[in-house]
Amino acid sequence: MTDSSADSETPRRWWHAADRLGATASFLCAIHCAALPFVIALLPVIGLGFLADHRFEEVFVAFACMLATAALVSGFRRHRRRLPLVLALPGLVLLVLGVTFLHNGSLLTHSILVTCGGLFVASAHFVNLRVDRSGHAGHIHGPSCAHP
């Protein structure tokens, strides 16, 4: 491996780590939102009351949106496949809608929207990882490369 190929691998590894983090966080968010209505009374007892705080969810959703956007746009620039973005867009919209619906007092609507949104975003990250990994197998760098 030459120095130039090692240099190009470093950003790719970082984006793979970002995709893994995003997929894990989105999946955990979906589980959290699906289970929250059932365990909301137990959270303060076990010291995890902050997980039911709306501000925590707002920050978490904002972080998930920024991470997904950065990782998936970077992935698209490398592999030029639209499927991860197609999965992420409705997921991000559902996450934002879910967080705003909690202000209106509908816990069921909030839980459904955010759970589905988290699953869409997690799926987008997983697909992005898969497409990126399969797209580089046997790839020959040349003037037609879509990535740096």
C-alpha positions as CSV (number, residue, x, y, z in Angstrom):
1,M,0.0,0.0,0.0
2,T,1.5,3.4,-1.0
3,D,1.3,6.5,1.1
4,S,-1.4,8.0,-1.1
5,S,-3.6,5.0,-0.7
6,A,-3.0,5.0,3.0
7,D,-4.0,8.6,3.1
8,S,-7.2,7.9,1.2
9,E,-8.0,5.0,3.6
10,T,-8.0,7.2,6.7
11,P,-11.1,9.3,5.8
12,R,-12.9,6.1,4.6
13,R,-12.2,4.4,7.9
14,W,-13.5,7.5,9.7
15,W,-16.7,7.5,7.7
16,H,-17.2,3.7,8.3
17,A,-16.8,4.4,12.1
18,A,-19.4,7.2,11.7
19,D,-21.8,4.9,9.9
20,R,-21.4,2.3,12.6
21,L,-22.0,4.8,15.3
22,G,-25.0,6.2,13.5
23,A,-26.5,2.8,12.9
24,T,-26.0,1.8,16.5
25,A,-27.3,5.1,17.9
26,S,-30.4,5.0,15.5
27,F,-31.2,1.4,16.4
28,L,-30.9,2.2,20.2
29,C,-33.0,5.3,19.7
30,A,-35.7,3.2,18.0
31,I,-35.6,0.7,20.9
32,H,-35.7,3.5,23.4
33,C,-38.7,5.1,21.8
34,A,-40.6,1.8,21.4
35,A,-40.0,0.8,25.0
36,L,-40.3,4.2,26.6
37,P,-44.1,4.1,27.1
38,F,-43.8,0.8,28.9
39,V,-40.8,1.7,31.2
40,I,-41.3,5.4,31.8
41,A,-42.2,4.8,35.5
42,L,-39.2,2.7,36.1
43,L,-36.5,5.0,34.7
44,P,-36.2,7.3,37.8
45,V,-36.1,4.3,40.1
46,I,-33.0,2.9,38.3
47,G,-31.3,6.3,37.8
48,L,-32.1,6.7,34.2
49,G,-34.8,9.4,34.4
50,F,-32.9,11.6,32.0
51,L,-33.8,9.2,29.2
52,A,-37.4,10.3,29.4
53,D,-36.5,14.0,29.3
54,H,-37.6,15.6,26.1
55,R,-34.5,17.8,25.9
56,F,-32.4,14.6,25.9
57,E,-34.4,13.4,22.9
58,E,-34.1,16.7,21.1
59,V,-30.3,16.7,21.4
60,F,-30.1,13.0,20.5
61,V,-32.2,13.5,17.3
62,A,-30.2,16.6,16.3
63,F,-27.0,14.6,16.7
64,A,-28.4,11.7,14.7
65,C,-29.6,14.0,11.9
66,M,-26.1,15.7,11.7
67,L,-24.2,12.4,11.8
68,A,-26.5,10.7,9.3
69,T,-26.3,13.6,6.9
70,A,-22.5,13.8,7.1
71,A,-21.9,10.0,6.8
72,L,-24.5,9.3,4.1
73,V,-23.5,12.3,1.9
74,S,-19.9,11.2,2.2
75,G,-20.8,7.7,1.3
76,F,-22.8,8.9,-1.7
77,R,-19.8,10.8,-2.9
78,R,-17.8,7.6,-2.8
79,H,-20.1,5.0,-4.2
80,R,-22.8,7.1,-6.0
81,R,-25.7,4.9,-4.8
82,R,-28.9,6.7,-3.8
83,L,-30.5,3.9,-1.6
84,P,-28.9,5.0,1.7
85,L,-30.1,8.6,1.1
86,V,-33.6,7.4,0.0
87,L,-33.9,5.4,3.3
88,A,-32.5,8.2,5.4
89,L,-34.7,11.1,4.2
90,P,-38.0,9.7,5.5
91,G,-36.3,8.5,8.6
92,L,-34.9,12.0,9.4
93,V,-38.3,13.5,8.7
94,L,-40.0,11.0,11.0
95,L,-37.5,11.7,13.8
96,V,-38.0,15.4,13.6
97,L,-41.8,15.1,13.4
98,G,-41.7,12.6,16.3
99,V,-39.8,15.0,18.5
100,T,-42.2,17.9,17.7
101,F,-45.3,15.7,18.3
102,L,-44.2,15.1,21.9
103,H,-44.9,18.8,22.6
104,N,-48.5,18.2,21.6
105,G,-48.9,15.5,24.3
106,S,-49.4,12.5,22.0
107,L,-47.0,9.9,23.4
108,L,-48.2,7.2,21.1
109,T,-47.8,9.3,18.0
110,H,-44.3,10.4,19.2
111,S,-43.3,6.8,19.9
112,I,-44.4,5.5,16.5
113,L,-42.8,8.3,14.5
114,V,-39.5,8.2,16.3
115,T,-39.3,4.4,16.4
116,C,-39.9,4.2,12.6
117,G,-37.6,7.1,11.9
118,G,-34.8,5.5,13.9
119,L,-35.2,2.2,12.1
120,F,-35.1,4.0,8.7
121,V,-31.9,5.9,9.6
122,A,-30.3,2.8,11.1
123,S,-31.1,0.9,7.9
124,A,-29.6,3.7,5.8
125,H,-26.4,3.5,7.7
126,F,-26.3,-0.3,7.4
127,V,-26.9,-0.1,3.6
128,N,-24.3,2.6,3.3
129,L,-21.7,0.4,5.0
130,R,-22.7,-2.6,2.8
131,V,-22.7,-0.6,-0.5
132,D,-19.4,1.1,0.4
133,R,-17.7,-2.2,1.3
134,S,-19.0,-4.0,-1.8
135,G,-18.2,-1.0,-4.0
136,H,-14.5,-1.1,-3.2
137,A,-14.0,-4.8,-3.7
138,G,-11.9,-5.0,-6.9
139,H,-12.0,-1.3,-7.4
140,I,-9.2,0.2,-9.5
141,H,-8.4,3.8,-8.8
142,G,-8.4,5.9,-11.9
143,P,-9.6,9.1,-13.5
144,S,-13.2,8.0,-13.3
145,C,-13.1,7.6,-9.5
146,A,-15.9,9.3,-7.7
147,H,-14.0,9.5,-4.4
148,P,-10.8,11.2,-3.4
